[in-house]
């Protein structure tokens, strides 16, 4: 059975480790992430953006796919199905569809007041259904589902105002970005993280744009209160690389090498390996039932 992300992230915050939130893109990626979590005995968050949800056939298709694979693969570890960077409308749609966790990203609304008021409404609605909810303050740099931000750091006072609404975990901009980090990236702003943590107490924090951040900064962020780390780009890169190597080696020319199950397997294996690496880096391996 799928669960909300509340309990796993409370345990992560108290235990000073992180839980990976890995984006879904299709059947193959869903299987790969579940396999990696089971093999490492780690709790895991499967998350889906609006673009990926549309590509996969809609929110209910995503829910059915994850639930069915959870049963078919005999998964035993805690798994949450989470909406990533959801709009106000998408958050409501995912609650209706059966997601066990949602994110309302109101950081791009016209005013903080809109973000605050809509978050308050969605907190009540999500909790009435036993669903966890993530909110966001400050911008995560780069582009996600067509929304571009320069990556402004979050205001700690605004973080507290959102935290006081009862959200279960909070995404806050601390210099992190989506996509590939540029060579001149200045790194995470740990002074901002410390100021936010001082305001929100033991509320689990979320690090978006987790792909490509050096391991020492990831671990320092976890010690500073980050409990959920989002990863997508690195999985995309290794999947593409493994698939490209399959064709460059001429494997599609071999007997039935054009079978999509063979074509996609190297990419799937690469995603399994990457997710397992991240789980170990974040420290959640063996923590499924801690």
C-alpha positions in Angstrom: 0.0 0.0 0.0 1.2 3.5 -0.8 1.7 5.9 2.1 1.9 9.6 2.6 5.4 11.0 2.9 4.9 12.6 6.3 6.1 9.8 8.5 9.1 8.9 6.4 10.3 12.5 6.3 9.8 13.1 10.0 12.0 10.1 10.7 14.6 11.4 8.2 14.6 14.8 9.8 15.1 13.3 13.3 17.7 10.8 12.0 19.7 13.3 9.9 19.4 11.5 6.6 17.6 12.2 3.4 14.9 10.4 1.5 15.2 10.5 -2.3 12.3 11.8 -4.4 12.8 10.5 -8.0 10.7 11.7 -10.9 8.7 9.2 -13.0 8.6 9.4 -16.8 7.3 6.1 -17.9 6.8 2.4 -16.9 10.5 1.6 -17.1 11.5 4.4 -14.8 8.8 3.5 -12.3 10.0 -0.1 -12.2 13.7 1.0 -11.9 13.1 3.3 -9.0 11.0 0.8 -7.1 13.6 -1.9 -7.7 16.4 0.3 -6.4 14.4 1.2 -3.3 13.6 -2.4 -2.5 17.1 -3.7 -3.0 18.5 -1.0 -0.7 15.6 -1.3 1.8 15.0 2.4 1.6 11.8 4.5 1.9 11.2 6.3 -1.4 9.1 9.0 -3.0 8.0 8.6 -6.6 7.1 12.0 -7.9 5.4 13.1 -11.1 5.3 16.5 -12.7 2.4 17.8 -14.8 4.4 17.3 -18.0 5.2 13.7 -17.1 1.7 13.0 -16.0 0.3 14.2 -19.3 2.9 12.1 -21.2 2.0 9.0 -19.1 -1.7 9.3 -19.9 -3.1 11.3 -17.0 -3.0 11.3 -13.2 -5.2 8.2 -12.8 -3.0 6.3 -15.1 0.0 7.2 -13.0 -1.7 6.2 -9.8 -2.9 2.8 -11.3 0.6 2.1 -12.7 2.4 2.8 -9.4 -0.1 0.8 -7.3 -0.1 -2.2 -9.7 3.7 -2.3 -9.9 4.0 -2.0 -6.2 1.9 -5.2 -5.8 3.4 -7.0 -8.9 7.0 -6.4 -7.8 6.3 -7.4 -4.2 7.6 -4.1 -2.9 7.9 -4.0 0.9 9.4 -0.6 1.6 7.3 2.6 2.2 6.5 4.3 -1.1 4.8 7.7 -1.5 3.4 8.9 -4.8 3.9 12.7 -4.9 2.9 15.5 -7.2 6.0 17.6 -8.1 5.7 21.4 -8.6 1.9 21.3 -8.8 -0.3 24.2 -9.6 -3.4 24.9 -7.4 -5.6 23.0 -9.9 -3.2 20.1 -10.4 -2.9 19.6 -6.6 -6.7 19.2 -6.4 -6.7 16.9 -9.4 -4.1 14.6 -7.8 -5.9 14.5 -4.5 -9.0 13.3 -6.5 -6.9 10.8 -8.5 -5.4 9.1 -5.5 -1.9 10.5 -5.0 -0.7 10.0 -1.4 1.3 13.3 -1.4 1.1 16.6 -3.2 3.1 19.7 -3.8 1.5 23.1 -4.3 4.2 25.4 -5.7 2.8 28.9 -5.1 6.2 30.5 -5.3 5.4 31.8 -8.7 2.1 33.4 -7.8 1.6 37.1 -8.2 2.0 37.7 -4.5 3.1 35.8 -1.3 -0.5 36.3 0.0 -1.9 34.2 -2.9 0.7 31.5 -2.1 -0.2 31.7 1.6 -3.9 31.5 1.2 -4.0 28.7 -1.4 -1.5 26.7 0.6 -3.8 27.1 3.7 -6.7 25.8 1.7 -4.8 22.9 0.3 -3.4 21.9 3.6 -6.8 21.4 5.0 -8.0 19.5 2.0 -5.0 17.2 1.8 -5.0 16.4 5.5 -8.7 15.6 5.4 -7.7 12.8 3.0 -4.6 11.7 4.9 -2.3 13.1 2.2 0.9 14.9 2.9 1.6 18.3 1.3 4.7 20.2 0.3 4.8 24.0 -0.3 7.5 26.2 -1.7 9.0 29.6 -0.8 11.6 31.3 -3.0 12.4 30.3 -6.5 14.3 27.2 -7.6 16.5 28.2 -10.5 16.2 26.9 -14.0 13.1 25.7 -15.8 10.6 23.1 -14.6 7.5 22.4 -16.7 7.8 25.7 -18.5 8.2 27.8 -15.4 11.6 29.6 -15.3 13.2 31.1 -12.2 16.5 32.8 -11.5 16.7 31.0 -8.2 16.0 33.6 -5.6 16.6 32.5 -2.0 13.7 32.1 0.3 12.8 34.6 2.9 13.0 32.8 6.3 10.0 34.8 7.7 7.9 33.8 4.8 9.0 30.2 5.3 7.8 30.4 8.9 4.4 31.8 7.8 3.9 28.9 5.4 5.2 26.4 7.9 2.7 27.6 10.5 -0.1 26.6 8.1 0.7 23.0 8.9 2.5 21.9 5.7 4.3 18.5 6.1 7.5 19.6 4.4 8.8 22.8 2.8 10.8 23.5 -0.4 12.9 26.6 0.0 15.3 28.2 -2.5 18.8 28.3 -1.2 20.7 28.7 -4.5 19.7 25.3 -5.9 18.5 25.0 -9.6 16.8 22.5 -11.8 18.7 20.9 -14.6 22.5 20.9 -15.1 24.5 23.2 -12.9 26.6 25.7 -14.7 30.4 25.8 -14.2 30.1 29.2 -12.4 27.4 28.0 -9.9 28.1 29.6 -6.5 26.9 26.6 -4.5 24.2 26.2 -1.8 23.7 29.2 0.5 24.0 27.5 3.9 23.6 30.7 5.8 20.1 31.0 4.3 19.4 27.3 5.1 20.4 27.9 8.7 18.2 31.0 9.0 15.2 29.1 7.6 15.7 26.1 9.9 15.9 28.5 12.9 12.4 29.7 11.9 10.7 26.4 11.1 12.1 24.1 13.7 11.8 20.4 13.1 9.8 20.8 9.8 11.5 18.7 7.1 12.9 20.8 4.3 13.2 19.9 0.6 16.1 20.4 -1.7 15.0 20.6 -5.3 17.5 20.3 -8.1 19.4 17.6 -6.3 21.1 16.4 -9.5 24.7 17.4 -9.7 25.2 19.0 -6.3 28.5 17.8 -4.9 28.2 15.1 -2.2 29.7 17.2 0.5 27.1 19.9 0.0 24.3 17.4 -0.1 25.4 15.9 3.2 25.9 19.3 4.7 22.4 20.3 3.6 21.0 17.1 5.2 22.7 17.9 8.5 21.2 21.4 8.2 17.6 20.1 8.0 17.0 18.9 4.5 15.1 15.6 4.5 13.8 15.2 0.9 16.2 15.5 -2.0 14.7 15.6 -5.6 16.6 13.9 -8.4 15.6 13.7 -12.1 18.3 15.2 -14.4 21.0 12.7 -13.5 18.6 9.8 -14.2 17.8 11.4 -17.5 21.5 11.7 -18.4 22.5 8.1 -17.6 19.3 6.7 -19.3 20.2 8.6 -22.5 23.8 7.6 -22.3 23.1 3.9 -21.8 20.5 3.9 -24.6 22.9 5.7 -27.0 25.7 3.2 -26.2 23.3 0.4 -27.0 22.8 1.7 -30.6 26.4 2.8 -31.1 27.5 -0.8 -30.3 25.2 -2.0 -33.0 23.1 -4.1 -30.6 19.9 -3.2 -32.4 21.3 -5.0 -35.5 21.7 -8.3 -33.6 18.9 -10.9 -33.5 15.8 -9.2 -32.2 18.0 -6.4 -30.9 15.3 -3.9 -32.0 12.9 -5.4 -29.4 12.0 -2.4 -27.2 12.5 -4.5 -24.1 16.1 -5.0 -25.1 16.5 -1.5 -26.3 15.3 0.0 -23.0 17.0 -2.4 -20.6 20.4 -0.7 -20.5 18.8 2.6 -19.6 16.6 1.0 -17.0 19.7 -0.7 -15.4 21.5 2.7 -15.4 18.6 4.3 -13.6 18.6 1.5 -11.0 22.3 2.1 -10.4 21.9 5.9 -10.2 19.0 5.7 -7.7 20.9 3.2 -5.5 23.9 5.5 -5.5 21.7 8.4 -4.4 20.0 6.4 -1.7 23.3 5.5 -0.2 24.6 9.1 -0.5 21.5 10.4 1.2 21.8 7.8 4.0 18.3 6.2 3.7 19.5 2.7 2.8 18.4 0.2 5.4 16.0 2.8 6.9 12.8 1.4 5.5 11.5 0.4 8.9 13.6 2.4 11.3 
